[in-house]
Amino acid sequence: MKSDLDRLMRERELDAFIVTGGEEFNSARYYLSNGAQITHGSIFKLRDKPALLVCSRIELEEARKSGLDVKTDAELGYYERLAEAENDGIRAAARHWSDVLRQLGLSGGRIGLYGAWQINKTIALYRVLRSELTDYEFVVEEKATLIEAAMLTKDADEISRIRSVAERANQAMQVAWETIAGLRAQGEYLLNADGKRVTIGDMKDLARRELMARGLEDTNMIFAQGRDAGFPHSRGDEDMPLRLGQSIVFDLFPRELGGGYHHDMTRTWCIGYAPAEVQAAYDTVMEAFDIAVEAFGLNKPTHLMQEAVLDHFEAKGHATTRADSGAMTGYIHSLGHGVGIEIHEGPSISHLRRDDRFQIGNVLTIEPGLYYPERGYGVRVEDLFIIDENGELVSLTPFRKDLVIPLNCADGQPQ
């Protein structure tokens, strides 16, 4: 949580940190600026002192919405530094940072660097900082960064926002279910009211409209059918028509409009009926899901949950990446991950991550799956959970887990 920042700085022996970046979405800056919609600007924070947001004068009013102390780069002398550096923006920024740090009362020490920027500009800035600002040691953390550690647990306001996103995402999923149930089957295909075959692209467009109407935006959902569903991150072929009896992996992970907190959920559907092999795989995945939930324990290492699921799949004869790191079918991904401003945050639920533990304030997915593209199917089921103040695992994804979507009519006749 943000309240942990000073403690984390002490643990990492940081005297200050700077979060910077350009126009790219910048989760660290968004997080620390409380969602202020700025496209430039840097945040400076000294240990045990309030943060300062330095922005362009054209974004001053937006920056003030952060609730942080705000000053413009102009009033802090950036343009004088730019002229001095003969319009070399990188060199001017480095000297400007030195001015800001000294005004904040720091004339030396260890400075953590965070944010998101084009890699060439980032490397160039780091080189200039090290060569020109020799009173400071600029620290680039190679593992879990201070910002990632703070984001690992969510405060009450963050949880409230994620709950709201979850509720709206579940509503959009419900509309997709009801829309498919209302289609008419003709042969193996599904037709809309105009008698046209309904495609994956049609369903994605519907989901995007439903999300937008609820103040959410799509972040490249997965709606993959048949063989495509057998590849965990296949987005699906938008021109492919929906077909009866095909497994559909529908992974919906929207966020607040314009950037913000996410929800993440997956359901696997078969329209009309499920082939026996798909039903058997689905039952096995649901057993794995229940095993995972039962394996939860506050402060327990997360890898134990993954290992319980691996034991289950391997006992059922499915390949896993624990048994064969090169496996391309069976169970071939981790069991879950944290969710917040980024769709993938900590903690990780993987047998390869031994240090992560379940903590109060975690928001995380549980998403076992089985994938057999050459057999023409894939299956995944995913809920988003919080670990509440009582240390309980609470699902934010109440949407039904039925495999088969029964049609209200077939060949134009009510069932």
Buried (B, 14 or more C-beta within 10 A) or exposed (E): BBEBBBEBBEEBEBBBBBBBBBEEBBBBBBBBBEBBBBBBBBBBBBBEBEBBBBBBEEBBEBBBBBEBBBBBBBEBBBEBBBEEBEEBBBBBBBBBBBBBBEEBEBEEBBBBBBBBBEEEBBEBBBEBBEEEBEEBBBBEBEEBBBBBBBBBBBEEEBBEBBBBBBEBBBBBBEBBBEBBBEBBBBEEBBBBEEEEBBBBBBBBEBBBEBBBEBBBBBBEBBBBBBBBBBBBEBBBBEEBBBBBBBBBBBBBBBBBEEBBBBBBBBBBBBBBBBBEEBBBBBEBBBBBBEBBBEBBEBEEBBBBBBBBBBBBBBEBEBBBBBEEEEBBBBBBBBBBBBBBBBBEBBBBBBBEBEEBBBBBBBBBBBBBBBBBBEBBBBBBBBBBBBBEEEEEBEBBBEBEBBBBBEBEEBEEEEE
